C-alpha cells in the first residue's frame, strides 16, 4: 500500500517445515534482523509474527528522507 510518504508491506505465508533438511535455504546474511535494522535507521519499522500456522511480515518503508 502506498501513501504520500510511506509504503506499507504486509505478507502472509503458511508455516511449513521441510521434510528434508537439505531443502533449507543457505543464509545470505541479509536476514530479517538486518532489514529491520536498516528500516529503523531510516525511520521505518519491520515486525514478524506467527499465529495459527500463518507467518506474517509487516513493514513500513519511508519514501522521504528523515533528518
Backbone as ProteinMPNN parsed JSONL, in Angstrom:
{"seq_chain_A": "XXXXXXXXXXXXXXXXXXXXXXXXXXXXXXXXXXXXXXXXXXXXXXXXXXXXXXXXXXXXXXXXXXX", "coords_chain_A": {"N_chain_A": [[0.84, -1.164, 0.0], [0.622, 2.161, -0.885], [1.379, 5.381, 0.346], [1.585, 8.984, 0.594], [4.083, 9.476, 1.807], [5.094, 7.076, 2.717], [5.516, 3.543, 2.322], [3.637, 0.661, 2.852], [4.057, -2.702, 3.643], [2.676, -5.863, 3.672], [2.864, -9.25, 4.264], [1.744, -12.558, 4.027], [2.232, -15.953, 4.844], [1.852, -19.493, 4.831], [2.948, -21.554, 7.509], [5.38, -23.88, 7.052], [7.24, -26.891, 7.357], [10.198, -28.114, 6.092], [10.376, -31.411, 4.863], [12.73, -32.646, 4.322], [15.829, -31.754, 5.438], [17.734, -30.809, 3.655], [16.447, -29.126, 1.987], [16.414, -26.687, 3.13], [17.121, -23.227, 2.984], [20.251, -21.578, 2.309], [21.975, -19.325, 4.401], [22.213, -15.87, 3.621], [23.127, -13.772, 4.965], [21.515, -11.595, 4.905], [19.275, -11.299, 6.419], [16.103, -10.989, 8.206], [16.617, -9.529, 10.537], [18.713, -7.778, 9.823], [17.43, -6.344, 7.797], [15.395, -5.157, 9.341], [16.972, -3.539, 11.053], [18.067, -1.753, 9.174], [15.738, -0.485, 8.226], [14.808, 0.713, 10.614], [16.854, 2.541, 10.978], [16.346, 4.438, 9.017], [13.968, 5.45, 9.811], [11.805, 3.736, 9.565], [9.962, 0.648, 10.051], [9.795, -2.851, 10.98], [8.133, -5.867, 11.507], [7.504, -9.229, 12.581], [5.385, -12.091, 12.943], [3.947, -15.163, 14.146], [0.991, -16.927, 13.883], [-1.489, -19.265, 14.51], [-0.5, -21.085, 12.527], [0.171, -19.376, 10.458], [2.503, -17.204, 9.054], [3.479, -13.858, 9.388], [4.584, -10.823, 7.956], [5.184, -7.436, 8.478], [5.9, -4.26, 7.279], [6.986, -0.877, 7.325], [8.039, 1.501, 5.126], [9.802, 4.391, 4.776], [9.344, 6.893, 2.307], [10.491, 9.262, 1.964], [13.378, 11.119, 2.915], [14.302, 11.261, 6.29], [15.459, 13.627, 8.627]], "CA_chain_A": [[0.0, 0.0, 0.0], [1.422, 3.382, -0.976], [0.887, 6.65, 0.846], [2.445, 10.058, 0.093], [5.44, 9.47, 2.357], [5.462, 5.764, 3.248], [4.961, 2.335, 1.714], [3.37, -0.395, 3.816], [4.146, -4.03, 3.04], [2.189, -6.945, 4.52], [2.983, -10.534, 3.567], [1.307, -13.716, 4.797], [2.601, -17.266, 4.306], [1.601, -20.587, 5.766], [4.171, -22.079, 8.113], [5.636, -25.269, 6.688], [8.552, -27.397, 7.747], [10.673, -29.026, 5.043], [10.529, -32.804, 5.288], [14.145, -32.952, 4.157], [16.602, -30.569, 5.838], [18.526, -30.316, 2.527], [15.649, -28.115, 1.309], [16.551, -25.426, 3.858], [17.933, -22.243, 2.271], [21.52, -21.175, 2.89], [21.933, -17.934, 4.837], [22.926, -14.89, 2.807], [23.416, -12.677, 5.904], [20.62, -10.484, 4.571], [18.047, -11.728, 7.076], [15.123, -10.023, 8.674], [17.234, -8.64, 11.528], [19.44, -6.738, 9.095], [16.42, -5.499, 7.151], [14.771, -4.363, 10.391], [17.931, -2.512, 11.464], [18.153, -0.739, 8.108], [14.496, 0.285, 8.23], [14.812, 1.556, 11.816], [17.836, 3.606, 10.756], [15.763, 5.475, 8.155], [12.676, 5.855, 10.352], [10.76, 2.764, 9.257], [9.818, -0.442, 11.012], [9.513, -4.184, 10.455], [7.835, -6.853, 12.543], [7.006, -10.52, 12.117], [4.719, -12.898, 13.963], [3.342, -16.414, 13.701], [-0.246, -17.189, 14.605], [-2.35, -20.296, 13.917], [0.086, -21.653, 11.323], [0.413, -18.354, 9.436], [3.617, -16.295, 9.326], [3.135, -12.544, 8.853], [5.595, -9.776, 7.974], [4.642, -6.103, 8.246], [6.974, -3.272, 7.213], [6.708, 0.496, 6.88], [9.241, 2.0, 4.483], [9.66, 5.807, 4.437], [9.666, 7.233, 0.923], [11.219, 10.53, 2.029], [14.489, 11.084, 3.872], [14.053, 11.964, 7.541], [16.702, 14.098, 9.251]], "C_chain_A": [[0.891, 1.235, 0.0], [0.665, 4.568, -0.403], [1.828, 7.719, 0.297], [3.884, 9.918, 0.564], [5.897, 8.12, 2.897], [4.81, 4.655, 2.414], [4.781, 1.309, 2.826], [3.358, -1.726, 3.079], [3.648, -5.037, 4.062], [2.251, -8.22, 3.702], [2.572, -11.638, 4.518], [1.754, -14.977, 4.079], [2.206, -18.317, 5.32], [2.945, -21.101, 6.272], [4.285, -23.545, 7.721], [7.037, -25.638, 7.133], [9.018, -28.362, 6.67], [10.868, -30.437, 5.597], [11.997, -33.213, 5.253], [14.942, -31.688, 4.457], [17.467, -30.034, 4.7], [17.763, -29.248, 1.746], [15.784, -26.749, 1.96], [17.497, -24.497, 3.115], [19.21, -21.919, 3.031], [21.438, -19.695, 3.246], [22.756, -17.05, 3.911], [23.37, -13.695, 3.65], [22.633, -11.419, 5.57], [19.262, -10.776, 5.201], [17.174, -10.592, 7.559], [15.698, -9.062, 9.707], [17.97, -7.493, 10.87], [18.464, -5.793, 8.396], [15.737, -4.607, 8.176], [15.688, -3.234, 10.839], [18.036, -1.395, 10.437], [16.906, 0.129, 8.067], [14.417, 1.201, 9.445], [15.73, 2.754, 11.624], [17.26, 4.753, 9.915], [14.353, 5.882, 8.604], [11.52, 4.934, 10.028], [10.631, 1.739, 10.353], [9.513, -1.74, 10.288], [9.196, -5.076, 11.635], [7.32, -8.13, 11.891], [6.299, -11.206, 13.277], [4.167, -14.161, 13.313], [2.105, -16.651, 14.554], [-1.074, -18.203, 13.834], [-1.813, -20.81, 12.583], [0.336, -20.673, 10.192], [1.516, -17.416, 9.914], [3.295, -14.975, 8.648], [4.329, -11.607, 8.998], [4.882, -8.469, 7.677], [5.802, -5.124, 8.277], [6.421, -1.93, 6.765], [8.034, 1.067, 6.382], [9.036, 3.469, 4.134], [10.093, 6.057, 2.992], [10.38, 8.578, 0.834], [12.285, 10.423, 3.094], [14.13, 11.89, 5.108], [15.368, 12.378, 8.168], [16.535, 14.238, 10.74]], "O_chain_A": [[1.817, 1.334, 0.806], [-0.532, 4.735, -0.636], [2.783, 7.385, -0.403], [4.812, 10.208, -0.191], [6.979, 8.025, 3.478], [3.711, 4.813, 1.882], [5.677, 1.113, 3.647], [2.731, -1.863, 2.028], [4.135, -5.07, 5.192], [1.752, -8.269, 2.578], [2.993, -11.662, 5.675], [1.668, -15.067, 2.854], [2.222, -18.067, 6.526], [3.944, -21.084, 5.553], [3.403, -24.35, 8.017], [7.907, -24.778, 7.266], [8.319, -29.327, 6.361], [11.452, -30.624, 6.664], [12.445, -34.028, 6.06], [14.751, -30.664, 3.802], [17.902, -28.885, 4.775], [18.354, -28.538, 0.933], [15.318, -25.753, 1.406], [18.56, -24.925, 2.664], [19.239, -21.981, 4.26], [20.894, -18.901, 2.48], [23.844, -17.423, 3.474], [23.92, -12.727, 3.125], [23.044, -10.311, 5.913], [18.223, -10.53, 4.589], [17.463, -9.413, 7.352], [15.304, -7.896, 9.748], [17.861, -6.351, 11.314], [18.658, -4.578, 8.407], [15.519, -3.423, 7.916], [15.242, -2.097, 10.991], [18.089, -0.22, 10.798], [16.999, 1.344, 7.893], [14.0, 2.353, 9.319], [15.412, 3.859, 12.064], [17.65, 5.908, 10.09], [13.635, 6.569, 7.876], [10.362, 5.316, 10.2], [11.132, 1.935, 11.46], [9.042, -1.745, 9.151], [9.896, -5.053, 12.647], [6.771, -8.105, 10.789], [6.583, -10.934, 14.444], [3.951, -14.218, 12.102], [2.159, -16.586, 15.782], [-1.333, -18.025, 12.644], [-2.567, -20.957, 11.621], [0.678, -21.083, 9.083], [1.471, -16.901, 11.032], [2.891, -14.95, 7.486], [5.001, -11.597, 10.029], [4.077, -8.387, 6.749], [6.608, -5.153, 9.207], [5.512, -1.856, 5.938], [9.02, 1.112, 7.116], [8.196, 3.787, 3.293], [11.084, 5.499, 2.523], [10.82, 8.984, -0.242], [12.108, 9.705, 4.078], [13.709, 13.043, 5.013], [16.3, 11.576, 8.239], [17.476, 14.623, 11.433]]}, "name": "protein", "num_of_chains": 1, "seq": "XXXXXXXXXXXXXXXXXXXXXXXXXXXXXXXXXXXXXXXXXXXXXXXXXXXXXXXXXXXXXXXXXXX"}
